[in-house]
């Protein structure tokens, strides 16, 4: 008999060799019907057909679980691969993982797959799903696996790179087979709703010297409604594309003379400066001092920092007076030179040094994407130098700073990941344990839930990453907090401790917004161009019904100017409907319609855009100014008045 500990702590006794699917049936028919796979010992996911030997802890994963959905998507990738191979028998399969919101398959096929082929692929996939073919696992040793895939360079490469001694293949019925570690859904009929989305080029192993493959993307969801909701979000994302909004609102542009370098226009600079002004205000509150370091530094510095060995292909270089220089891809080395410019005592710690540093990183032309993937960007960097005993309290302070900043931009939904010691690392196990426990302790003190990424830390220390979620449920990794034991050693950083001995400080790297350009692009898409009042390039536009109200317009301008608002007046001869339409297209938060009636009462007819539609209100100018100033000063995100 085998004893199975279930997630609720109860123990279930079954015969040795009972499959996970049979265990699910014993627990209940509802669970058996919903089961996708099992998870043994909280980490190993296996098929429902897997037999249980000995005592184990077990949880049943269903389609309601996120991991269950990911397995559905990976299984759907195999179904798409079978469909493609049945339509194009010469197709060679390379690799087909699940990704966020879907999956893809890399395929070697000389004939191009076009969007007009998607319907054929989907029809064939539907046939495979209706056939309800079982997913069956075949396990071989490495030599047997190599013999099985002999002649297929892609699968041979995959077998050679596979971890462990057991190599697994999966069948879908009698015909289709693919190399895969699994697990999969029990049968093809368990796939919900799906759609083939797009096709793009992709080099094998990302190497431009290799053959260009075809990467076919798809998506799969639990049911039709979830699929329809996802497709609706995709359409909304197209409307919110920051590249279109940047042109429409005259915020920024890109030019062939500087590919990958953003040109910010006057209105874009208003948003940029508002972000920076608030960033500085918050950092002063939290005890940071700001520095500025050069963009170009001697090549030898980058050898010393380790960037030359690990990041050279992403760097730009130049020379002057027969000396070689590099354009900085990161701010850290410059900040360390500032630290080393004088001696330091423990009494100065913690030292919080911040920099809005301009960095350059080479990105392949096919990887660049508007503001969110550029070759030049400003990073809101900071480095904290402290003692080991101060780590936890400093991490708490950074978390609080993150929360304050994100709240001002309306990002309330974010999750945190803690990445721990990787196999390849520097520093003693004792230091790593102290550092990791300090990060855990800080998160615990703040009562924050987090996901642990075992072994995914940087080689120089553990880290915490912040992932926000925008209005379209897309996740963006923004903030990061990293502990570093490498840089202080490489640069021989020391401080004089209480016992009058010199010791290396602990170095905390942290960024909150990450790339300011990327953050600006995220904001534009999150708000669809309707920026919160405090960030809007133009906060108010005055719209007179006719020139008879121009004197009243001048009076309002004086009041708004004295209050410090960003505003303009549309004194054109256009009809009021056209003026309103223009202001709406330019996404002006507050539109003030005025005429003779409003002039008599010192009021305005306020029009504002809200999530539920346009709102109209008649308010006194004095009240308008008071409420608007309060909303701006308090960084209120809501669009209601």
Secondary structure, DSSP 8 states (H G I E B T S, - for coil): -EEEE-TTS-EEEE-TT-BHHHHHHHH-HHHHHHEEEEEETTTEEE-TT-B--SSEEEEEEETTSHHHHHHHHHHHHHHHHHHHHHH-TT-EEEE--EETTEEEEEEE-SS---GGGHHHHHHHHHHHHHTT-BEEEEEEEHHHHHHHTTT-HHHHHHHHH--SSEEEEEEETTTEEEE------SBGGG--EEEEEEEEEEEGGG-TTS-EEEEEEEEEESSHHHHHHHHHHHHHHHHT-HHHHHHHTT-EE--GGGTT--EE-HHHHHHHHHHHHHHHHHHHHTT-EE----SEEEHHHHHHHTHHHHHGGG-EEEEETTEEEEE-S-SHHHHHHHHTTS--BGGG-SEEEEEEEEEE----TTT-BTTTB-SEEEEEEEEEEE-GGGHHHHHHHHHHHHHHHHHHTT---EEEEEE---SS--S-HHHHHHHHHHHHHHHHHTT---EEETT-SBTTB-EEEEEEE-TTS-EEEEEEEEEESHHHHHTT--EE-TTS-EE--EEEEEEEEEEHHHHHHHHHHHHTT---TTT-SS-EEEEESSGGGHHHHHHHHHHHHHHT--EEEE-SSS-HHHHHHHHHHTT-SEEEEE-HHHHHHTEEEEEEEETTEEEEEEEEHHHHHHHHHHHHHTT------
